[in-house]
Amino acid sequence: MKKISIVIPAHNEEGNVALVHQKIREVFDGLSNYDFEIIFVNDGSRDNTQQRLEELSQQYNEVKFIEFSRNFGHQPAVKAGMDNAHGNAVISMDGDLQHPPELIPEMIEKWEEGNDIVYTIRTYPKRISYFKRKTSDFFYKILSSLSDVNLTKGGGSDFRLMDANAVEVMRSFNEDDLFLRGLTSWMGFKQTGIEFTANERIAGESSYNLKKMITFAFTGITAFSVKPLSIAAYLGFLFSGISVVGYGIYVLYSFIAKTEISGWASLIMTIVFFGGLQLIILGIIGIYLGKIFKQVKERPNYIIKNKNFQ
C-alpha cells in the first residue's frame, strides 16, 4: 500500500485545521489502496492552532504536527513538512481549504501515470476582484521574463504533488530565500498540471497582504536571475549616452549662438534624476549582496520547537 504525505502550513488556522483534516479523511475513505498522513506545520501561530493540532493528533493517528519556535514563513513551513515526510508522494496544500482536497484523487492518478510532479493551475472565480486577478497574472509574466524559470500563468500555487524522488532533491536545497514554486519548475522531472478553482476561505483571515506579495515577488525574481543587474547596467549606459549627446548638442549650440548658459533648473533636474537612478541601481545591487550576506551565514530555514513523530 502506497503512502501519501500531505503537508499543510498553518499560521493562525485554529478554525480550519479540524475542517481540512475532515475533508482529507473523507477523500481517502474513497481511496482504499492508499495510506496517508497529514503533517501540519504550525508556523508560529498566535492563536490556539497548536492546541487544536495536539487534540487532533490524540484522536487520529494520521495527524502529525511540527511546531516552529517562531514564525519563519510559509515557504520554510512547506520545506519543513517535506523534510519530515515519509510518503511515496508528498502533497503540499494550504490549510484554509482554498485548495480543494477533492482534487487529490486526480493528482494521485496523474502521478500513477508516471508524472513526478503534478502542479495545479489556479483559476479565479468571478468573486475575486479584477485587481487581484490582473496583479497575479502580471506577477507571473514579469517573473517569467526576468528569471530563468517559466511559471505557467496561475501555475504558481503551492498546491502540488511531488514524487518521493523529487522531494529528496528538494530536501538537498539549503537556500536562504526559499521560492519553492520556482525551484519546482527549475528541477525538471516529468511534470503535468491540473486546473482548479480556489474555494473561499472558511475561517480566519489571510495573512498575505500586498506588502508580503510584493516581497514574495522580489524573492522569486532575485532567486533565479541576475537580469535585474543587467537591466541596471543597461539603464546606466542608456541614460549616460542620452545625457552626453543631449547636453553636448545644447552646449555646442549655446557656444555657437553665444548665448548664456544659465541652466540652473535643468542642472537641478539632471542631478535629481541621475541621483535617483543611481540609488535604484545601488538598491538592486544591495538586494543581491544582502542575499549573499544571509546565505553565507548558513542559518537553518526553520527551527523546530516540538513535533509528535520521528
N, C-alpha and C positions, 0 to 999 in steps of 0.2 A: 504494500500500500504506500503510495507516494504521499509525501507530507508537504503542505503548503504553509509557509510562514507569512503572516500578514503584519506589516509594520505600520503603526499608527502614532504619529507625533501628537501629543496632547498638551496644549497650553491653555489653562483655564477652561476646560471642557467638562466640568463636573456634570452638566446636564446632558451630555452627549455620549459619554463612554459606555454607559449601560445600553443605550439605544443602538449604537453601532455594533456592539457585541451581539445583541439580539438579532439584528439584521444579518450579520455574517453567519451566525449559528444557523439561522433558517436557510441560508443559501447552501451550507454544507450538509444540512439534513437531506438535501436532494442530490448530494454528490457522495454516494456511498463508497466509492472507490478511493477516496482521498481523506487523509487525516489532516488536521490543521492546528495551528497555534496562532494566537494573536498577541503580538508584542506591543504593548502600549509604552511609549516613551514620554514620561512626564517632564516636560521642558520648563522646569522652574515655575510651575503654576502657583498662583497666589490664592486660589480658592480651595475647594475640597476635592479636587481631582484625585489626589493621591489616596485619600480615604476611600473614595469610590472604587479605585482600582484595587486596593487591598481587599475590600469587601467582595468584589467580583472574583478575584483570584482564589479566595477561600471557598467560593461556591462552585467555580468551574476550573477544571484542571488545564484547559486550553488557554486560560488567561495568564499571561506573563506581564511583568512590568519592570521598567527601568526608570529610576528616579535620578534626575540630574541634581548636582549640588546648587545650581542656579540656572537661569535662562541662558542657553547657549544659541538658540535659534532653531528654525525649522530644519534647515539642511543638516546641521550636525545631529539633530534628533533622528532624522531618517537614516543617516550613516550609522549611528549607534545601533539602531534596530537591525540593520543589515549585518553589522559586525557580530551580532549575537544571535542571528537566526540560524536554524539548523535544518530548514526545509530543502526539498529538492528544487523548489522555486520560491521566490520571495515577491510578495505583492506589497507595494507601499501605497498608502492612501491617507487622506486627511480624516480627522475624527469628527467632522461636523456634518457628515452624511451628504455633503455636496458631491462627493464621489460615490456613485450608486453601487452598493455591494452586489446588486443584481447583475452587474456586468462581469463578475468574477468567473462564472462558468464559461463565458465566451473567451475570456482571456486565457483560461486553462486550456480550452480547446485549441486556440491558436498556438499555444506553447507545445501541446502534444503533436501538432502538425510539423514541428521542427524549428519553430522560431525561438531564438534565445532571449529576445526582448520583445515584449508586447506593450507598446506605449499607447496612450489614449489621446485622442484629439478632441479638445473641448469645444463644443458649440454653445452659443449663448442664447437662452430663451428671450422672448420679447420683453420680459420684465426687467432685464438687465439694461442699464442706461446706455444710450448711444455713445456717451463719452467713454464709458468703461470698455465697450467693445472696440472702439477705434484706437484707444490708447494701448490696448492689449495687442491688436494687430500691428500697430506702429512699432511696439517694442520688439516683436519677433522679426519684423522687417529690418529694423536697424541692427539688431543682434546678428542676423544672418549676413548682413552686408559688411559689418565691421569686425566680425570674428571669423574664426576658421571652422565653425560648426554651422550646420544648416538645420535649424529647427523648423519643423512644419508649422504653418500658421495654426495656432491653437494647440500645437503638439508639445507645449512646454509644461504640461501638467505633471505633477509628481505622482499621479495615479498610473502605475505601471507594474508589469510582471517581469522579473528577471530570473533566468535560469541560474542554478547554483554556481555554474562555471563563471558566468558574468558577474555574479555577486562576489565571488572570490577575487576577481580582478578589481572590483570596486573597493574591496577591503584593503587592497595594497596601496591605495592613494593616501597621501598624507598632506594634501594641500591645505593651507590655512583658510583661504576663502573658497569654501565649497560651492560649486554650482553643478549639482547633480544632473540637472536636465541637459546641460552641455556635455558633461562627462559621458552620459549615457549615449548620446549621439556620436561623440568622438571615439568611443570604444570600438565601434564597429559591431561585429556579430550579425547574425541574421535577425532583422527586425521587421515588425509589421505594426500597423496602427489600427485602432478601433475608435470610431466616433461615439461620443456620448454627450448628453445634455445635462449640465450641472443642476442638481437639486437645490432647493432653498435650505439655508442653514436652519436646523431645528431649534437649537437653543444657543444662548450666548451671543457674543459679538465678535466679528473678525478683528484680529489684531494687526491685519495687514493694511496699513494706511498708505496714503500717497507717498509719504516720505520713505517708508520701507520699500515700496515698489520701485522708486527711483534708485535707491541704494542697491537693490537687488539687480536692477538693470545694469548699473555701473559694474557691479561684481561680475556679471555674466560677460560683459564686453571685455573687461580688462583681464579676465581669467583665461581667455582663449585667443587673444590677439594683441599685437603691438601696433596695429593700424592707427590707433589714435595718435601715437608718437609720430608716425609717418605723416599723418594729416597736419600735425602741428608744425613739422619741418616744412612741408609744402606751403602752408599758410605764411610762414616766415619768409620764404623765398618770394612768394607771390606779392605780398604787400611791400616788401623791401624793393622789389622791382618796380612796382607801381609808384612808390614814393620817389625813387631815383629818377624815373622817366618823367613823371608828372611835375615834380618840383624843378627838375632840371630844365624842362621846357619853360616853366614860369620864370625861373631866374634868367635864362637866356633872353627871353622876351623883354624882361624888365631892363636888362643891360643894354639891349639894342634900342629900346624905346626911351631909355634914360629916365625911367620913372622911379619914384622912391619905393623901395621895398619895405613897407611897414610890417605887414604880415603878422600882427600880434594875435588876432583871432585865429587865423589858420595855424599859427605855430602852437597855440594852446590846444586846439582841437587835435592836431597831429600828435602832440605829446600824450594827451589823454587816450587817444585811440590806440597808439602803439604800446603805451604803458599797459592798457587793459589786455591787449593781445599777448604781451609778454607774460602777464600774470596767468592768463589762460594756459599758455604753453607750459609755464613752470608748474601750474596746478596738475596738468596731465602727467608731467614727469614725476611730480611728487606722489601721485597716486601709485605709480609703478614702484617707486622707491619705498613707499610705505608697505606695499605688499611684500617686497623683498625683505624689509626690516622684520615684519611679522613672521615670515616663513623661516628665516634663519634661526629664530628662537626655538623652533620645533616644539612649541607647546601643543598639548593634545587638543583635538577639536571639541572635546567634551570631558567632563568629569562625572563619573557615576557615584552617586551617594549610596544608592541601595538598589537591589534587584532581587527577585524571588526565584531565580533559576540560575543554572550554571551555563 
